[in-house]
Structure formats: structure tokens, C-alpha cells
Amino acid sequence: MQIVIDTTQSTFEEAMAVVRAAYGVRGVQQTPGVIVQGEPTLAVWSHHGGWFIQHWNTEMLHRWVELLRNTEQLATAWRICNTPGVWVTSPQLAEFVVPTDPQGRGVVRARAAVQVMANLGRREIGSPGGMPFDKQDRGRSAYKAAKPVADIVLEQIRRSVLYERLLQEYPAVGRQVEAGEE
């Protein structure tokens, strides 16, 4: 299991609550008001929000990718996961997801895709954070995938019934696959 803690957004107590939950330490008082969801021993990644800790396991990640119903959502997830550990901003998502947007609405469409992806995770999986990525809201929104999450999500996208269509509609994905950059 890998734990990712953003020290710019989490307090020491919040970070320690994640570590304690990940190691299954009992008898240690949890941070008041923090809801822990999922089984920490099966977690691939743990998402720590201000009021929740969500442990994501492989099954949840598979299910989340299956919920992505169009190539725009798959391309958005692909772009975030293609560079694990690196923040991907909304403008970068827009450039990848809507590369030829004559009306200049790429950022709006990318944000809409992210919002739908998060809503699917909240509604269908029960994850308060919605997506298996870290999110940064200060300034421009940005998203970051942990390496284990990225590996599982990319593999599941390759198994998607929409994968061939994704390669056709998003040549950048095809080039990355051919170059072995995924």
C-alpha cells in the first residue's frame, strides 16, 4: 500500500489519522469528525479529505473506470494517470481532451468531464472524494494520481469496450501507447 499525504493541505493530526488507519492501529483516538470508509488492509491508495478518509482498493478502481461512459472521460482519466505523481491542471486537461477547440471552451469541457467522473464515484461507489486522485483547489484546479492507482486505472482503460474508440478519437493516447509512455 502507498500513502500519499499532501502536507500543504493536511494537518499533522489528519496525516497521522491516515497512517494509523492504513496500518490498522487500534485504540488510538481518531481525529474527531473524520469518517473512515473502506478497509485499510486492502487499500491500494487512501484519499484524505478534510472530513473523510477513503481507502480505494483494486475492485473500487475497476468499478470506477467501468463507470466512465465516454471517451472524453476516459481521456481525462488517462491524462491524469499518464504522469503519476505530477499535478495536471485544468488547462493541461483541456489541451489533451479538447485539443482542437475553436470556441476556446476546452477548460469548461475538461472541468465538466472531471465533475461527472467525481459525481459517478460519489454516487455509484460511495466515495466522498469521488475520484481516486489527489485534488488541489488553490488557484487552478489540478489532479494527481498515485503510481499504484495510475497503473490500475490505465490497465482498466485498456480493457474498456471504448478503448479502440479512445485510440481513434484521441491520437495522443495512441502515440503514447505506441511509444510505451503509458
C-alpha positions as CSV (number, residue, x, y, z in Angstrom):
1,M,0.0,0.0,0.0
2,Q,1.1,3.5,-0.7
3,I,0.0,6.5,1.2
4,V,0.1,10.0,-0.3
5,I,-0.2,12.9,2.1
6,D,-0.2,16.4,0.9
7,T,1.4,18.4,3.8
8,T,0.2,21.7,2.3
9,Q,-3.4,20.6,2.7
10,S,-3.4,18.3,5.7
11,T,-2.6,18.9,9.3
12,F,-0.3,16.7,11.2
13,E,-3.2,15.1,13.0
14,E,-5.0,14.4,9.8
15,A,-1.9,12.8,8.3
16,M,-1.4,10.7,11.3
17,A,-5.1,9.6,11.2
18,V,-4.4,8.3,7.6
19,V,-1.2,6.5,8.7
20,R,-3.0,4.9,11.7
21,A,-5.9,3.8,9.6
22,A,-3.6,2.4,6.9
23,Y,-1.7,0.3,9.4
24,G,-4.9,-0.7,11.2
25,V,-3.7,0.7,14.5
26,R,-6.5,0.3,17.0
27,G,-7.0,2.0,20.3
28,V,-5.7,5.3,19.0
29,Q,-8.2,8.1,19.0
30,Q,-9.2,9.1,15.6
31,T,-9.5,12.7,14.5
32,P,-12.9,13.9,15.6
33,G,-15.3,14.4,12.8
34,V,-13.3,12.3,10.3
35,I,-15.2,9.4,8.7
36,V,-13.1,6.4,7.6
37,Q,-14.5,4.4,4.7
38,G,-13.1,1.2,3.2
39,E,-10.8,-1.5,4.6
40,P,-7.3,-0.1,5.0
41,T,-5.6,-3.5,4.7
42,L,-6.9,-3.9,1.2
43,A,-6.3,-0.3,0.1
44,V,-4.2,0.5,-3.0
45,W,-4.4,4.2,-2.1
46,S,-6.0,6.3,0.7
47,H,-7.6,9.6,-0.1
48,H,-7.7,12.0,2.8
49,G,-10.2,14.8,2.5
50,G,-10.9,17.4,5.2
51,W,-13.6,15.3,6.9
52,F,-13.1,11.8,5.4
53,I,-10.6,9.1,4.7
54,Q,-11.5,6.9,1.7
55,H,-9.5,3.7,1.1
56,W,-9.5,2.7,-2.6
57,N,-9.0,-0.9,-3.4
58,T,-8.5,-2.6,-6.8
59,E,-12.1,-3.6,-7.1
60,M,-13.2,0.0,-6.5
61,L,-10.8,1.3,-9.1
62,H,-12.0,-1.2,-11.6
63,R,-15.6,-0.2,-10.9
64,W,-14.8,3.5,-11.2
65,V,-13.2,3.1,-14.7
66,E,-16.2,1.0,-15.8
67,L,-18.5,3.9,-14.8
68,L,-16.7,6.2,-17.3
69,R,-19.1,6.1,-20.2
70,N,-17.5,8.1,-23.0
71,T,-14.1,8.7,-24.5
72,E,-13.8,12.2,-23.1
73,Q,-14.0,10.9,-19.6
74,L,-11.5,8.1,-20.4
75,A,-9.1,10.5,-22.0
76,T,-9.3,12.8,-18.9
77,A,-8.5,9.8,-16.6
78,W,-5.8,8.7,-19.0
79,R,-4.1,12.2,-18.9
80,I,-4.1,12.3,-15.1
81,C,-2.8,8.8,-14.8
82,N,-0.2,9.0,-17.6
83,T,2.0,11.2,-15.4
84,P,1.7,9.7,-11.9
85,G,2.8,11.9,-9.0
86,V,2.6,15.0,-11.2
87,W,-0.1,17.7,-10.9
88,V,-2.2,18.0,-14.0
89,T,-4.1,21.3,-14.3
90,S,-7.4,22.0,-15.9
91,P,-5.8,23.8,-18.8
92,Q,-3.5,20.8,-19.4
93,L,-6.5,18.5,-19.3
94,A,-8.3,20.8,-21.8
95,E,-5.3,20.8,-24.1
96,F,-5.3,17.0,-24.1
97,V,-9.0,16.3,-24.0
98,V,-10.2,19.0,-26.4
99,P,-7.0,19.8,-28.5
100,T,-8.8,21.5,-31.4
101,D,-11.5,23.6,-29.7
102,P,-12.2,26.6,-32.0
103,Q,-14.6,28.1,-29.4
104,G,-12.0,28.1,-26.6
105,R,-14.3,26.1,-24.3
106,G,-11.8,23.3,-23.7
107,V,-11.3,24.1,-20.0
108,V,-15.1,24.2,-19.4
109,R,-15.4,20.8,-21.1
110,A,-12.5,19.3,-19.2
111,R,-13.9,20.6,-15.9
112,A,-17.3,19.1,-16.8
113,A,-15.7,15.7,-17.5
114,V,-13.9,15.8,-14.2
115,Q,-17.2,16.8,-12.4
116,V,-19.1,13.9,-14.0
117,M,-16.3,11.5,-13.1
118,A,-16.3,12.7,-9.4
119,N,-20.1,12.5,-9.3
120,L,-20.1,8.9,-10.6
121,G,-17.6,8.0,-7.9
122,R,-19.7,9.6,-5.1
123,R,-23.0,8.2,-6.3
124,E,-22.0,4.7,-7.5
125,I,-19.1,3.9,-5.3
126,G,-19.9,5.9,-2.2
127,S,-16.5,7.7,-2.2
128,P,-16.9,11.2,-0.6
129,G,-14.0,12.5,-2.8
130,G,-15.5,10.9,-5.9
131,M,-12.2,10.2,-7.7
132,P,-9.1,8.2,-6.9
133,F,-6.9,11.3,-7.3
134,D,-5.5,14.0,-5.1
135,K,-7.1,17.3,-5.9
136,Q,-5.6,20.8,-5.5
137,D,-8.1,23.7,-5.4
138,R,-5.8,26.6,-4.7
139,G,-5.5,28.7,-7.8
140,R,-6.1,26.5,-10.8
141,S,-7.7,23.1,-10.1
142,A,-5.2,20.3,-10.5
143,Y,-5.3,16.5,-10.1
144,K,-2.6,13.9,-9.3
145,A,-2.6,10.1,-9.4
146,A,-0.5,7.9,-7.2
147,K,1.5,5.4,-9.1
148,P,-0.4,2.3,-8.0
149,V,-3.7,4.0,-8.8
150,A,-2.4,5.1,-12.2
151,D,-1.2,1.6,-13.1
152,I,-4.6,0.0,-12.3
153,V,-6.7,2.7,-14.0
154,L,-4.6,2.7,-17.2
155,E,-4.8,-1.1,-17.4
156,Q,-8.5,-1.0,-16.8
157,I,-8.9,1.7,-19.5
158,R,-7.1,-0.7,-21.9
159,R,-9.7,-3.3,-21.1
160,S,-12.6,-0.9,-21.7
161,V,-15.0,-1.6,-24.5
162,L,-14.4,2.0,-25.5
163,Y,-10.6,1.6,-25.8
164,E,-10.4,1.3,-29.6
165,R,-12.6,4.3,-30.0
166,L,-10.4,6.2,-27.5
167,L,-7.4,5.5,-29.6
168,Q,-9.2,6.7,-32.7
169,E,-10.6,9.9,-31.2
170,Y,-7.5,10.8,-29.2
171,P,-4.4,10.3,-31.3
172,A,-2.2,11.5,-28.4
173,V,-3.3,8.4,-26.4
174,G,-2.4,6.2,-29.4
175,R,1.0,7.8,-29.7
176,Q,1.7,7.3,-26.0
177,V,0.7,3.7,-26.3
178,E,3.0,3.2,-29.3
179,A,5.9,4.9,-27.6
180,G,5.4,2.9,-24.4
181,E,4.9,6.0,-22.4
182,E,1.7,4.9,-20.6
